[in-house]
Amino acid sequence: MGGCCLSAPIFGKSGIAIAAISISTPKMRFTNQERLVAAVRDAAAAITVQLRGAGAVFPDHPSG
């Protein structure tokens, strides 16, 4: 059967990754990769904003 996992870093005030967020799903449910990647990336970015304040820059993210 197998499984898949996606993760994204959460950055602290200094810009260094201090944590990560991830999701895991059975391989058979890993059908809409783009949507899942975007969801994990957006969640990590939202948490980072809360930790760093507005105006945080995220490499390779549409908001940054």
C-alpha positions in Angstrom: 0.0 0.0 0.0 2.6 2.6 1.1 2.3 6.2 2.1 3.4 9.7 1.1 4.4 12.7 3.2 4.9 16.4 2.4 6.5 18.9 4.7 7.5 22.6 4.7 9.7 24.6 7.1 8.5 27.2 9.6 10.9 30.1 10.0 11.6 32.1 13.2 12.4 35.7 13.5 16.0 35.2 12.6 15.0 33.6 9.3 16.2 30.1 10.4 13.9 27.1 10.1 12.8 26.3 13.7 10.0 23.8 13.0 8.1 22.1 10.2 4.6 21.2 9.3 3.7 18.0 7.4 0.9 15.9 6.2 0.8 12.1 5.5 -1.6 10.2 3.4 -1.9 6.7 1.9 -0.3 6.5 -1.5 -3.7 5.8 -3.2 -5.0 9.2 -1.9 -2.0 11.2 -3.1 -3.7 12.2 -6.4 -3.8 16.0 -6.3 -0.1 16.8 -5.5 -0.2 20.4 -6.5 -3.2 21.1 -4.1 -1.5 19.3 -1.2 1.9 21.0 -1.8 0.2 24.4 -1.9 -1.8 23.6 1.3 1.3 22.6 3.3 3.3 25.6 1.9 0.6 28.1 2.7 0.1 26.7 6.2 3.8 27.0 6.9 3.9 30.5 5.5 0.9 31.5 7.7 2.6 30.2 10.8 5.8 31.9 9.9 4.0 35.2 9.6 2.5 34.8 13.0 6.0 34.1 14.4 7.9 36.8 12.5 5.2 39.4 11.9 3.8 40.9 8.7 6.1 41.4 5.8 8.0 38.2 6.2 9.6 37.0 2.9 9.4 33.3 1.8 11.7 32.0 -0.9 9.9 30.4 -3.8 6.4 31.4 -2.5 3.9 33.6 -4.3 3.6 35.8 -1.3 7.3 36.5 -1.1 
